[in-house]
Amino acid sequence: MIDFEQFVKYSKPGPRYTSYPTAPEFSDDFGVSDYEEILKNQDKNRKLSLYAHMPFCRSACYFCGCNVVYTSKEEKKERYIEYLKKELVILSRFLDTKREVLQLHFGGGTPTFFDALQLEKIIKAIWKTFPRRAKNAEISCEIDPRFFTKEQMSVLKDNGFNRISFGAQDFDAKVQEEVHRVQPFEVTKNAVDIARKAGINSINMDLIYGLPYQNLNTFKNTLQKSLELDIDRYAVFNYAHVPWMKKTMRKFDETTLPSPKEKLLIMRHTIDFLESNGYEMIGMDHFAKPKDELFLAIEKGELHRNFQGYTTKGGTDLIGIGLTSIGEGERHYVQNFREMSSYEEAIDNEKLPVMRGLMLSDDDVVRKAVIMEMMSNCKLNISNVQKRFNIDFFSYFKDEVKALQPFIDEGLVTIDKNFLHVSKTGTLLIRNICMPFDAYLKKIPEELRRFSKTV
C-alpha cells in the first residue's frame, strides 16, 4: 500500500532525464566547428540513430512542450523539405553516412501534417544520404490521428517504417476541449485500423495524466476505452506544466489541474489496470506486452533511454536532423537552431545549423551511465559501474548514497555491494531517486529549479 500523503512531499521540480547533463546545461560555447570535428572523428564501427524533426502543426495543443511552428501554408512545408535536403548534403561532408542505421525516428510537431508526397520526398532524401539500413532497424513515426491517411501510411510502410506512435492523451471530451485538442475516440480508432491493415505490428499510444479536469474516474474511462485498440505499447506521461517556457500552458486555470495526490492515484491505477490486462511496466512511464522487445530488454537489463524515449537500440551515435533537433554521442550533445530564420541562414552559408551543445567531462560520463541505467531499468549494476570506470562506487558516490537514505527507509530503494534496486512503488519516484546523482542540480537552490514537478 502507498501512503499517498507521504508521497506528496516528493512533488518537487526535477528533470525527466532524457539526457544527462540535462538540456539547460547545453552551452553556446559549443559551436559548429566543435561538431564538425566530432563527426569527422567518430568511430566508424558505431551504428547510427537518426532523429528528424518535423516542426509544423496546424494549431496549438495547449499541453504541448515541443518546439512547434504553427502554419497552414503549403509553401512553408515545401521550403522546409528543401532545407532538410541541403542539411543532409552538408552533414555528409563531415559524417561517414555509409555507417549502418539502426534507428530512424520522425518526431514533431506533426510529421503527418506533411502529405504523402511530401513525406516521400523527405524519406527518400534520408535513405539516399544514409543507404545502409540494419535488418533489425527500428523505423518509427509519431502521428496525430487527426492528420493521417491511408496514402501516408502506404508511403511509410513502403519505406521501411515498422513502428507507429499515436498521440491520444485523453479520451474525455471536457479534457480534450480544455487542452485544445478535440479528438474523438473514433478518429483514433480509425488511425489505428489504418496502421494495422498496413501490417504495422508495433503500435504505441501516448496518454498524459495531470491535465486540466482529469481525475481518477475520468482517466479510468480513458484507459478502458484504449483497451479496445489492442495497443502494443503505452507511454503514460506525467504532464509537464512549465508555463514560464510555454505560453499556451498559461491558458490553463491551474486550480483545474489534479493534485499530486490525485496524480499518484491515477498512475497507481494505471499500473494496476494495464498489468491486469496483460502489460508490463517498463521504465518510469512505459508499458508493453510481455513479448515486446522493450520488455525482453528490461528483463536482460539492456533497455536504453534517449531523446526518443525508451529503446533497445543502444550503443549508437544519435544524429539530429532539422529544426531544433538534438544529437548525442558518447561524450557530447548538440542541438540545432530553434528559430527557422537562424536554421535557414546557417544552411544558406553551407554550415551545419548548430545552436549549442556540450562536451561531457569524465564525471559527466560516469553520472550519465548511472542515471540512464536507473531511468531505464529501475536498477543499477554497481559492480559493472565499478569495473567500467575503475572507481569505488561507495566512495565516489558517498554523499549520493547518503541522500538516498529516506528512500531506503521507506522501502523504495535497496542497496547492497553489487546492486541498487528500485521497488515497484519506487518507480513512481524514479526521477527523485536519480536526482541525488545529478551534480548540476546540487548547484541550484530548490526554489530556483525550473523543471516540471516530479509528482
N, C-alpha and C positions, 0 to 999 in steps of 0.2 A: 504494500500500500504506500502511496505517495502522500506525504504531508505537504499539501499544496501551499498552505500558509507559510511554511518554512521555505519552500522553493521560490516564492515571490522575492525573497531577499537577493536572489541571484539575477534578478532582472536589472541589468546594467548595460551601458554601451560597450559593444565589443565587436571585433572583426568577424567576418564569416570565413576567413582563411581560405579563400580561393587561391591565395598566394601567400608566401612569406619570404621576405618582408612584404607587408601589405601595400596596396597602391598609393596611399598617402606618402609613403617613403620614396616613391619614384622622384627623380630629380631632373631638372632642366639641364644640369651639368652633363648629363649623358646625352650625346648628340649623334648625328648621322654618321660621323667618321668612326665613332666607337662601335656602332652597329655593323658598319661595313667590315671593320676589322674582325669582329666576332664571326660574321658569316663566312668570311674567307678562310678562317682557321678552324671551323667546326669539324668534328670527327665525321668523315665521310661514310663511316660504317653505321653511324646512328641514323635511325629512321626518322621520318618527318611526320609531324601532325600539323595540319593546316586549318586555320580558322579564317573564314571570310565573312566580313560584316556587311549586312545589307541594311542600311540605316533608316529606310523610309517607312513611314506609317501614314495612313490617311488622316487619322485623328488620334488624340491622346487617350490612353488608358491611365487614369489618374494615379494608380498604384505603381506604375512602371518606373524603375530606376535606371533603365537602359539609356544609352546615348542614341537619340532618335531625331530624325528630320521629318517634320510633318509637311506633306505635299500631296497634291492630286495631279501634278503636272507630269505628263509623259516625257517631256524633253529633259527633265531633271534626272529621271531614271536612265534614259539613253546616254546622257552625258556622263553619269557615274560609271556606266559599263565601260565607256571608252577610257576613263581614268584608271579603272581597275586593270584593264589590259596593259596600259602604259606602266603601271606599278609592277606588274608581273615581269615585264621586259627589263625594267631597272633591277628588280630583285635577282633576276637570272644572271646579271653581271657579277654578282658577289657571292651568290649561293649556288652550290652544286645541286641543281634541280633534277639531276638524274638519280638522286637518293630515293629510296623506296618510301612511299607514302603509306603510313599505317592508319591514319585518321584524317578525315575531312569533315568539317562541320560548318554549316551555314547558319548564322545567327542574325539577330536584328535588334530593333526594327521588325519588319515583317518580310522575310525573304520571298514569300509568295505574293507580295504586293507587286513583284515583277511578274509579268505574264509568262506563258510557256516559252515563247520565242526568246524573250529576254533572259530567262533562266538558262536556256540552252546556250546562248552566247557566252554567259559567264562561266558555265561549267566547262564548255569546250575550251575556253581560254585557259582555265586552270589545268585541265588534263593535258593540253598541248605543252604547257610550261613544265608540268610535273608528270611525265609519261609513265613512271613506274609505280603502279598501284599494287600493294601487297594483296595476296589472295585472301587473307583474313581481315582486310581493311574494313574499318567501320566508317561508313559514309552516311552522314546524318543531316537532317534539316529541321529547324524549328518552323512550325506552321501555325498561323492563326486560322482556325477553321472557318472564319467568316470570309477568308480570301483563299479559296482552294478549289481547284477544278480537276477534272479527270485529265485534261490536257497537261496541266502542270505535273500531276502525278506520273503521267506517262514519260515525260521528259526526265524526271528524277530517276525513275526506275531504269530507263534505258541507259542512263549514265552512271549506273552503279550504286545509287543510293539504296541502303538497306535498313535504315532506321529513321523513324519519323517521331518528332516530339510535338504534341499538340498542347497549346495553351488553353486551359478551360477556366482555371482559377476558382470558380464557384458557380453552381447552377441555380442559386437563389435569385429570383427576379429583382428583389429590392436591392440586394448587394450589387448585382450587375449594373443596375441603373445608377447607383451611387458612385461606382468606380468608373462609370462612363465606358462600359464595355457590355453592351446588350448582346448576348449570345445564347439563344435558346438551346436547350438540350438537343433538339432535333438537328440543329446546324452542326453541332459537334459529332453527333452520331453519323450524319451523312459523310463528314470528312473522314471519320474512322473507317466507314464502309468503303470509301474510295480507295484508301490505302490497303485495306485487307484484300479487296478484289484485285489489286495490282500485285499482290503477292508479298507485301511487306509483313514480315513475321516478328518484327521488334518495334512495338509502338509504346511510346512514353506519353504520359499525361501530366501536366503541371497543375497542381492545385495550390492555393495560397490560403493560409489561415491568419487571422489578425486584421482582416479588412473591416470597414465600417458595417455595422448592423449584423455582423456574424455573431452567432452564439453556438453553443454545443448542439442544440437541436437542429438549427439550420444546416450546420455542417454535416450532421448525421445524414440528413436527406441528400446532400451533395454526394457523399460517399456511397450511399445506397444506389443512387442513380448511376454513378460511374461504373458500378459493377456490371451493368447491362452492356458496357462497351468491351468487356473482356480485355482490358489493357495488360500489357506485359510488364511494364514498369510504371511506377508512380514517382513523381518528385513533389513532395508536400512541403512547401516553403513557409517559413515564418515571415510574414510581411515586414519589410524593412522600411519603417517610417522615417524618412530623412528629409523633412520639408525645407531644411536650410540648403539642401542640394537640388531638390526637385520642386519647382514652383507648383506643379499640378497637385502635389500632395497637400498643399496649403488649402485646397478646396474642401478637404475633409473637416467635418466637425469632430474634433478629437474626442469629444465625450461619447461618440458613437463607436469608437474603437474598443474591441473587447479587452478586458483587463488581463494582466499577466496570469492571474489565476484561471480565468476563462480560457486563455490560450493553452495553458498547460492541460486543462481538461480536454480541450479539443485534440491536442496532439496525443495525449494518452489514449483517448478513444480511437483515434486514427490508427495507432499502432495495434491496439487490440482488435479492431474491426478488420483491418487488412490481413493481419496474421491469422485470424479465424477464418478468412476467406482465401487462404492459400498463398499469401505473400509473406516474404521475409524482409525484415528491416535491414537496410544497407546504409552504413554511414549514419549521418545525423538526420537525413530527411528524404532518403530514397527507399523504395520498396520494390521488390522484384519477385517473380515466381522462382521457385527453387531450381528450375532447370536453366534459368537465365545466367549468362556468363558473369554478371555482376555478383550474383550470389555465390557462384562457384569460386570467383576470385577472392571474395572476403573469407571464404572457408580456408583458402590457402594463404591468407594474409597478403594477397597480391593486388589489392584494389588501390587505385591511384586517384588523385584529385588534382584538377587543374581548372582553368577558367571556364571550361565547358561543363564542369561538374565532375561526377564520378565516372571513371573509365577503367577498363582493363588494359588500355594501351599505354603502358608506362615506358620509360627509357627512350623517349623521343625528344626532338627539338621542335617546339611549337613556333610556327611562323604565322604572324598575324597579317592579314591582307585587308585593305580597305580602311575607311574612316574609323578612327578610334580603336582599331584592333590592337590586341596585346600579344606579344610574342614572349617566349620563355625558353631558356636553355639551362644548362647545369649551373651556370654562375651569372646569369643575367636575366633581366626583364626589360622589355622595350614596348613603348606604346606609340601608335601613330597619332597624328593630329586629330583633335575633336572637331575643329571648325572646318567646314568644307573649303572655304577660301584658302586657308593655310595648307590644307591637304593638296589642293589643286596647284597652288603656287610651287610647292616643293617638287611635284611631279613635272610641272612645266619646265622647271630648272634641272630636270634629269637627276633629281635627288630622291632617295627614299624618304617618305613623309614622316620622319621620326620627330615626335614632340618631346619625349622624355624617356627615362629608363633608369636602370640601377645595375651596378656591378655588385655581386654578393661577396661579402668578406668570408673568411674561413668560419667565423662564428655564425654568420647567417646560414651557411650551408648546413651546419650541424643542426641548428634550430629548425630550419626548414624541414629537414628529414624527420625530426621528432614530431613536429606539429602536423605535417602532412600524413604521416603514418597513423597518428592518433585520430585525425579527422576522417581518414579513410576506413580504418579497420577497428577503431574504438579500442585499440590496444597498442602496446609498444613492446617490441622485442629489444629489451635493454642490452642483452648480450650482443646482438648484431650491431647495435649502435656503437658499443664499446670497441668491437673489432674493426668496424668500418672506419671509425675516426680516431682510433688509438687514444681513447680517453677513458678515465674512470667516471662513469656516469654519475655516481652519487657524490663525487667531489665536484665535477663540472657543474652539476645542477643542484648543488646543496640547497640553495635558497628556494629554488623552484619546487623541489620535493617537499620542503618545509611548508611552502604555501599551499600545497595540496592536502595538508592535514585535515582541514574541515571536510573535504570530500571523502577522505579516508574514514573519518569518524562517523560519517553518515552512511557508510557502506556503498558509496558511489564509485570509489576507486580502491583497488587493492594493488599493492606493490610488493614484489619480492626481488631477489637479486637478479633474476633473469627477465621478468616481465612486469609491465604495468597494464592492468586490465581495468576497463571502464564497464560498470554494470549496465544491464539493460536500461534501468531507470536513469543511470548517469548519462546515457547517450542524449537525453533531453537537454543536458547542460554541457555538451562536449565543447562548445565554444568557450565557456567559462573555465573548463578544465585545461584547455590549451593555453589560455591567456597568461598564466604564470611563466610560460616558456618564451613569451614574446618580449625580447629585450627592448624594443622600441616603445612598447606600451607602458613600460615601467617609468619612462621619462615624461609621461603625460599625466597630470593630475586627473583623477576620475571625472571631476566636474567639467573638464575641458575636452574630454574624448568625444569626437564627432563620428559616432558609429550608430547603427541601429541597435535596439535593445536585444539582448540575448534571449530573453523570455518575453 
